[in-house]
Amino acid sequence: MEFTFLGTSAGTPTRARNVTGLALCLHGPKPWYLVDCGEATQHQLLRTRYSVMQLRAIFITHNHGDHIFGLPGLLTSASMLGRSEPLDLVAPAAVHRFVEAAIGNSDSSLSFPLNFIDSEGENVHWQDQNLRVTTTALSHRVPCRAFTFTERRVERQLIQEQLEADGVEAGPAWGRLQKGEDVLLDDGRLLLSDDYTRICRAPRQIIVAGDNDSPELLADASRNSHVLIHEATYTRDIADKVGHWPQHSCAEQVARFARQAGLPNLVLTHFSSRYQSGPGGTPHINQIAAEALQHYRGQLFLARDLDTYQLDRDFTLVKQEAS
């Protein structure tokens, strides 16, 4: 599994950071999936290998502007490029109304079906042949969700000794069984893939959280997850000065939770624009990392725009080198 940050700033962009967006894929960029779509997301995509023509679904955590203002532009650009394949939009009802109003009031139209799925319904889940996506309600000023992406097509290992014992000769049937397909032989026997293959590892699982002041709400989703991507808008001192109203997390909160949950990989994002990246800047982005490292012992990353990460089959998370 692979994901690329299209924006890592909270609220407003900075010179170095765009507002929120994340591209995710399982086996390369065809198909891929988008989580949130802040302003200028489509510009960020032009700097990646992702194309709106291969976009399979969009997942919106909540209806704040820094997470949705890029959505009408991205959709209409896809239309102008000639997209015809349906596109699923998993989002709050308010986002659906926003998109319809923006398109309807700008003399625009879409050349493809946009299938809306209300993310605030009960037991919402979405899936295709690659991924299963479930939701978790979070705590923010408006209804907000986290999305858990779980791989569906885990590779299978043939139980060759069982096939040979049952007189099934090596050939195309073996390959189909290994892909998870059941096979009807010429002699009338039905071979079930589950009887002749074994799955040797757990599916990879990633949580992409929206804005949230209560990381512990993700306890259940974290039990089988290998990566948590979560906002750390502030350090504790700034959070205390700002007060409760924004309903964001600080680095200490998220790090404490990730340690308690036993999450092996934590990627922090959605940083307040007050944090500087250049030498001598204050407050500095490194203060967020330093605070998190006081409370978390797993592998910690602070996301930057256009950073790409790969979660390998052994559940190792690696930040890829820029090409």
C-alpha positions as a printed Julia matrix, in Angstrom:
323×3 Matrix{Float64}:
   0.0     0.0     0.0
   1.22    3.47   -0.81
   0.11    6.99    0.07
   1.21   10.49   -0.9
   0.45   13.69    1.01
  -1.01   16.39   -1.22
  -1.32   18.87    1.63
  -0.26   18.92    5.28
  -1.27   22.36    6.57
  -4.24   23.12    8.8
  -6.76   25.79    7.88
  -4.68   27.85    5.48
  -1.8    27.01    3.14
   1.77   28.16    3.69
   4.66   28.61    1.28
   5.71   25.02    1.95
   2.41   23.3     2.72
  -0.92   23.05    0.94
  -4.15   22.27    2.78
  -5.36   18.73    3.34
  -5.36   15.96    0.74
  -4.02   12.41    0.59
  -3.7    10.02   -2.37
  -3.68    6.3    -1.58
  -3.29    3.21   -3.76
  -2.71   -0.52   -3.34
  -0.78   -1.7    -6.41
   0.35    1.43   -8.23
  -1.69    4.48   -9.26
  -4.39    2.6   -11.21
  -6.82    2.8    -9.48
  -6.23    5.22   -6.62
  -8.26    6.84   -3.87
  -8.4    10.4    -2.54
  -8.99   11.38    1.09
 -10.03   15.03    1.43
  -9.59   17.65   -1.24
  -8.48   21.03   -0.01
  -8.03   23.99   -2.33
  -5.33   23.4    -5.02
  -5.37   19.62   -4.6
  -5.58   19.25   -8.37
  -2.46   21.41   -8.73
  -0.61   19.16   -6.3
  -1.68   16.11   -8.3
   0.1    17.52  -11.34
   3.34   16.96   -9.42
   2.59   13.28   -8.84
   1.91   10.2   -10.96
  -1.8    10.21  -10.07
  -4.39   11.07  -12.74
  -8.01   12.04  -12.18
  -8.86    9.6   -14.97
  -7.88    6.63  -12.76
  -9.4     8.0    -9.54
 -11.79    5.37   -8.16
 -13.34    7.08   -5.13
 -13.12   10.21   -2.98
 -13.52   10.09    0.8
 -14.21   13.36    2.65
 -13.7    13.38    6.42
 -15.83   16.48    7.11
 -17.15   19.63    5.5
 -14.63   22.27    6.58
 -13.24   24.34    3.75
  -9.61   23.27    4.05
 -10.79   19.72    3.35
 -13.3    20.35    0.53
 -12.71   23.64   -1.34
 -10.71   21.87   -4.06
 -13.46   19.36   -4.83
 -15.57   21.23   -7.44
 -12.47   22.19   -9.43
 -11.05   18.68   -9.4
 -14.37   17.17  -10.53
 -14.96   19.65  -13.34
 -11.35   19.3   -14.54
 -11.86   15.53  -14.74
 -14.95   16.2   -16.84
 -13.13   18.59  -19.17
 -10.43   15.94  -19.65
 -13.12   13.55  -20.88
 -13.63   11.25  -17.93
 -16.64    8.95  -18.39
 -16.13    6.32  -15.66
 -18.39    6.66  -12.58
 -16.8     8.15   -9.47
 -17.89    7.43   -5.9
 -17.97   10.27   -3.38
 -18.17    9.14    0.25
 -18.87   12.3     2.21
 -21.28   14.12    4.54
 -24.54   15.28    2.99
 -23.39   18.91    3.33
 -20.49   18.18    0.97
 -22.87   16.77   -1.61
 -24.94   19.97   -1.45
 -21.77   22.06   -1.71
 -20.62   20.24   -4.85
 -24.04   20.47   -6.49
 -24.27   24.2    -5.72
 -20.77   24.96   -6.98
 -21.27   23.07  -10.23
 -24.82   24.3   -10.73
 -23.9    27.95  -10.18
 -20.79   28.0   -12.36
 -22.26   26.91  -15.71
 -20.47   23.57  -15.24
 -21.44   19.96  -15.66
 -19.92   16.51  -15.22
 -19.38   14.04  -18.05
 -19.46   11.1   -15.64
 -21.84    9.78  -12.95
 -20.97   11.0    -9.44
 -22.28    8.43   -6.97
 -22.85   10.0    -3.55
 -22.63    7.85   -0.41
 -23.51    9.52    2.9
 -20.56    8.96    5.23
 -22.67    9.83    8.26
 -25.01    6.88    7.89
 -24.9     3.87   10.22
 -22.29    1.17    9.61
 -21.07    2.84    6.43
 -18.56    0.83    4.47
 -17.31    0.88    0.9
 -15.31   -1.62   -1.06
 -13.98   -2.56   -4.46
 -11.75   -5.41   -5.58
  -8.72   -3.9    -3.83
  -9.81   -2.27   -0.59
 -12.5    -2.31    2.07
 -13.15    1.04    3.74
 -14.93    1.51    7.07
 -15.63    4.66    9.08
 -15.18    5.77   12.68
 -16.93    8.81   14.17
 -14.52   11.41   15.58
 -14.87   14.5    17.8
 -14.74   17.85   16.03
 -16.83   21.0    15.63
 -18.8    19.36   12.83
 -19.45   15.65   12.24
 -16.18   14.08   11.17
 -14.97   10.59   10.27
 -11.82    8.53   10.06
 -11.5     6.06    7.19
  -9.83    2.68    7.7
  -8.46    1.15    4.48
  -8.0    -2.63    4.57
  -6.49   -4.58    1.71
  -8.81   -7.29    0.33
  -6.65   -9.33   -2.03
  -4.04  -10.88    0.23
  -1.84  -13.29   -1.71
  -2.51  -17.01   -1.19
  -0.05  -19.91   -1.01
  -0.97  -23.16   -2.71
  -1.14  -26.31   -0.58
   0.54  -28.4    -3.26
   0.6   -31.62   -1.27
  -3.19  -31.48   -0.93
  -3.65  -30.85   -4.64
  -1.37  -33.75   -5.54
  -3.07  -36.06   -3.03
  -6.44  -35.26   -4.62
  -5.13  -35.9    -8.11
  -5.26  -32.3    -9.32
  -2.45  -31.89  -11.82
  -0.43  -28.69  -12.06
  -1.94  -26.34  -14.62
  -4.28  -23.38  -15.04
  -6.53  -24.62  -12.2
  -3.7   -24.13   -9.74
  -3.25  -20.53  -10.8
  -6.94  -19.76  -10.47
  -7.1   -21.35   -7.02
  -4.13  -19.24   -5.93
  -6.0   -16.11   -7.04
  -8.86  -17.08   -4.71
 -11.16  -18.46   -7.4
 -13.13  -21.69   -7.04
 -12.6   -24.06   -9.98
 -14.94  -26.54  -11.65
 -12.91  -29.36  -13.21
 -13.85  -31.23  -16.4
 -14.66  -34.31  -14.29
 -17.31  -32.36  -12.39
 -15.41  -31.77   -9.18
 -15.65  -28.31   -7.62
 -12.4   -27.19   -6.02
 -12.75  -24.51   -3.37
  -9.85  -22.1    -3.15
 -10.07  -22.06    0.64
  -9.45  -25.83    0.7
  -6.27  -25.7    -1.38
  -4.63  -22.41   -0.35
  -3.53  -20.71    2.83
  -3.21  -17.04    3.65
   0.13  -16.48    5.37
  -0.24  -12.9     6.59
  -2.78  -10.4     7.81
  -4.12   -7.77    5.4
  -2.43   -4.4     5.54
  -4.55   -1.72    7.2
  -4.2     2.06    7.38
  -6.28    4.6     9.31
  -6.63    8.08    7.81
  -8.25   10.29   10.42
  -9.95   13.62    9.96
  -9.85   16.47   12.48
 -10.28   15.08   15.97
  -9.65   16.12   19.57
 -10.14   12.61   21.0
  -7.71   10.07   19.48
  -9.0     7.36   21.84
 -12.13    7.12   19.66
  -9.91    5.16   17.26
  -9.14    2.39   19.77
 -11.26   -0.27   18.04
 -10.05    0.63   14.53
  -6.43    0.55   15.73
  -6.46   -3.08   16.91
  -5.53   -4.52   13.52
  -4.0    -1.43   11.93
  -0.39   -0.89   10.95
  -0.38    2.87   10.32
  -2.26    5.77   11.88
  -2.31    9.06    9.95
  -3.63   11.68   12.35
  -3.64   15.43   12.77
  -1.27   17.08   15.26
  -2.31   20.68   14.73
  -0.49   21.97   17.81
   2.06   21.25   20.49
   0.66   21.11   24.01
   1.68   24.66   24.95
   0.0    26.19   21.89
  -3.08   24.01   22.35
  -3.46   25.25   25.92
  -3.22   28.87   24.74
  -5.71   28.37   21.91
  -8.22   26.6    24.14
 -10.75   23.87   23.52
 -12.9    25.46   20.8
 -10.97   24.4    17.64
 -11.27   20.75   18.75
  -7.94   19.65   17.37
  -5.31   17.3    18.79
  -1.83   18.18   19.97
   1.18   15.96   19.33
   1.26   14.71   22.92
  -2.35   13.47   22.77
  -1.88   11.51   19.56
   1.48   10.07   20.6
   0.13    8.87   23.96
  -2.8     7.19   22.25
  -0.65    5.55   19.56
   1.63    4.11   22.22
  -1.26    2.78   24.3
  -2.87    1.28   21.19
   0.37   -0.44   20.18
   0.4     1.15   16.74
   3.75    0.47   15.06
   3.69    3.49   12.72
   2.42    7.01   13.35
   2.35    9.75   10.71
   1.43   13.22   11.92
  -0.02   15.87    9.61
  -2.39   18.9     9.49
   0.01   21.29   11.22
  -0.98   24.82   12.19
   0.42   27.39    9.78
   2.18   29.09   12.73
   4.83   26.31   12.73
   7.91   27.2    10.68
  10.18   24.82    8.76
  13.16   27.05    8.0
  16.24   27.51   10.19
  15.56   29.69   13.21
  11.8    29.75   12.68
   9.65   29.8    15.8
   7.58   28.0    16.76
   9.35   25.32   14.73
   7.82   22.17   13.22
  10.51   20.11   14.96
   8.85   20.94   18.27
   5.91   18.77   17.22
   8.22   15.83   16.56
  10.1    16.37   19.82
   6.86   16.4    21.83
   5.55   13.25   20.14
   8.82   11.38   20.71
   8.51   11.93   24.45
   5.43    9.71   24.49
   5.68    7.32   21.52
   8.21    4.55   20.9
   7.14    3.34   17.47
   8.2     4.68   14.09
   7.24    8.36   13.88
   7.01   10.55   10.78
   6.03   14.18   10.27
   4.43   14.44    6.86
   5.53   16.97    4.27
   3.75   17.85    1.04
   4.39   15.29   -1.7
   6.04   12.81    0.69
   5.24    9.25   -0.4
   5.17    6.29    1.98
   4.98    2.57    1.25
   3.59   -0.03    3.65
   5.28   -3.3     2.67
   3.83   -6.79    3.03
   5.85   -7.27    6.22
   4.13   -4.14    7.62
   7.28   -2.03    7.44
   6.53    1.61    6.61
   9.15    3.31    4.45
   9.3     6.9     3.23
  10.34    6.76   -0.4
  13.14    8.91   -1.68
  12.11   11.73   -3.99
  12.89   10.97   -7.63
